[in-house]
Amino acid sequence: MSDRQYWLIKSEPTVYPFAQLQNEGKTSWTGVRNFEARNNLRKMEPGDLALYYQTGEGKEIVGVARVVSAATADPTAPKEDWASVDLEPVTALKAPVSLSKIKSMPELAEFPLVTRSRLSVSPVRPKDFRRILALGKTSLP
């Protein structure tokens, strides 16, 4: 699947931790209120993969999710121009990858957590996605 895109999505672990996505099996990624992040949501396609970054306390990438729907209107913002997608869990990383680890690696200098730290939905280069999986000691099922 060479057309697959890769993404970074962020959530506070106190708001929606990766473990909750694993327990529920699927969620709508709603509540994004930044125009660039919204536009990135609209570029997502079913089958795309997203690194799941928990902000706040942990500041680490903890899992991988899969986009399972094209973007639709965000139901939490009726009559407004926001977007959401549905996600399902793929796998938790065997070793979470911390923000400090990412920032310490010159080969990840272009990674969104370094270059666009405030953006909640960002594209990720395929080689960076693979590098994060390797750092997380995780292969995809």
SULFEN-V623468 format. One record per residue. SS is DSSP state (~ for helix, > for strand, _ for the rest). NEAR is the number of other ideal C-beta (glycine too) atoms within 10 Angstrom. Layout:
SS,NEAR ; SS,NEAR
This chain:
_,6 ; _,4 ; _,7 ; _,13 ; _,17 ; >,19 ; >,23 ; >,23 ; >,22 ; >,22 ; >,21 ; >,12 ; ~,17 ; ~,10 ; ~,11 ; ~,17 ; _,17 ; ~,23 ; ~,14 ; ~,13 ; ~,21 ; ~,16 ; ~,9 ; ~,11 ; _,8 ; _,13 ; >,18 ; >,14 ; >,24 ; _,17 ; _,14 ; _,23 ; _,12 ; _,14 ; ~,10 ; ~,14 ; ~,20 ; ~,19 ; ~,12 ; ~,24 ; ~,25 ; ~,15 ; ~,14 ; _,25 ; _,13 ; _,11 ; _,12 ; _,20 ; >,20 ; >,25 ; >,26 ; >,25 ; >,25 ; >,22 ; >,17 ; _,11 ; _,9 ; _,16 ; _,15 ; >,21 ; >,27 ; >,20 ; >,22 ; >,23 ; >,25 ; >,18 ; >,23 ; _,15 ; _,16 ; _,13 ; _,20 ; >,13 ; >,14 ; _,21 ; _,10 ; _,13 ; _,16 ; _,8 ; _,5 ; _,9 ; _,9 ; _,21 ; >,22 ; >,23 ; >,29 ; >,19 ; >,23 ; >,15 ; >,20 ; >,17 ; >,17 ; >,17 ; >,20 ; >,10 ; >,13 ; >,20 ; >,24 ; >,14 ; ~,17 ; ~,9 ; ~,16 ; ~,22 ; ~,14 ; _,9 ; _,13 ; ~,6 ; ~,9 ; ~,21 ; _,11 ; _,11 ; _,24 ; ~,24 ; ~,24 ; ~,13 ; ~,11 ; _,15 ; _,13 ; _,10 ; _,17 ; _,22 ; >,25 ; >,23 ; >,17 ; >,22 ; _,13 ; ~,12 ; ~,12 ; ~,21 ; ~,22 ; ~,14 ; ~,18 ; ~,24 ; ~,20 ; ~,11 ; ~,18 ; _,22 ; _,11 ; _,20 ; _,10 ; _,11 ; _,6
